[in-house]
């Protein structure tokens, strides 16, 4: 296994799908979650999207 690659910066529900199939291990996310009115829902939705796109 190689070095795990994480995406950082500009990560949100619109940009995560651009990383699908690239072997990305995970993502560092702050503003895409905490800037939303329902932080818990935003975190859950983005996690599900990341799991789908990153194969987890």
C-alpha positions as CSV (number, residue, x, y, z in Angstrom):
1,X,0.0,0.0,0.0
2,X,1.2,3.5,-0.8
3,X,1.0,6.7,1.2
4,X,-2.6,7.6,2.1
5,X,-3.7,10.7,0.3
6,X,-6.1,13.2,1.9
7,X,-7.8,16.1,0.2
8,X,-7.6,19.4,2.1
9,X,-9.1,22.8,1.2
10,X,-12.2,23.6,-0.8
11,X,-13.8,20.3,0.2
12,X,-17.6,20.3,0.0
13,X,-20.5,18.4,-1.5
14,X,-19.8,19.8,-4.9
15,X,-16.0,19.1,-5.0
16,X,-15.8,15.6,-3.4
17,X,-17.2,13.8,-6.4
18,X,-14.3,15.2,-8.5
19,X,-12.0,12.9,-6.4
20,X,-14.0,9.7,-7.1
21,X,-11.8,6.9,-8.4
22,X,-8.5,8.6,-7.6
23,X,-7.6,6.5,-4.6
24,X,-8.2,9.3,-2.1
25,X,-8.1,8.0,1.5
26,X,-10.1,10.8,3.1
27,X,-10.9,14.5,3.4
28,X,-10.3,17.3,5.9
29,X,-13.4,19.4,6.2
30,X,-14.4,22.4,8.3
31,X,-16.4,25.2,6.6
32,X,-18.5,22.8,4.5
33,X,-20.0,21.6,7.7
34,X,-19.8,24.3,10.3
35,X,-21.2,27.0,7.9
36,X,-24.4,25.1,7.5
37,X,-27.5,25.7,9.6
38,X,-27.8,22.0,10.6
39,X,-24.2,21.0,11.3
40,X,-25.1,17.5,12.3
41,X,-27.0,16.8,9.0
42,X,-24.2,18.5,7.0
43,X,-21.6,16.3,8.6
44,X,-23.6,13.1,8.0
45,X,-24.4,14.0,4.4
46,X,-20.8,14.8,3.6
47,X,-19.5,11.7,5.3
48,X,-21.9,9.5,3.3
49,X,-20.8,11.3,0.1
50,X,-17.1,10.8,1.0
51,X,-17.7,7.1,1.8
52,X,-19.3,6.6,-1.6
53,X,-16.7,8.5,-3.5
54,X,-13.7,7.1,-1.7
55,X,-14.9,3.5,-1.5
56,X,-15.3,3.2,2.3
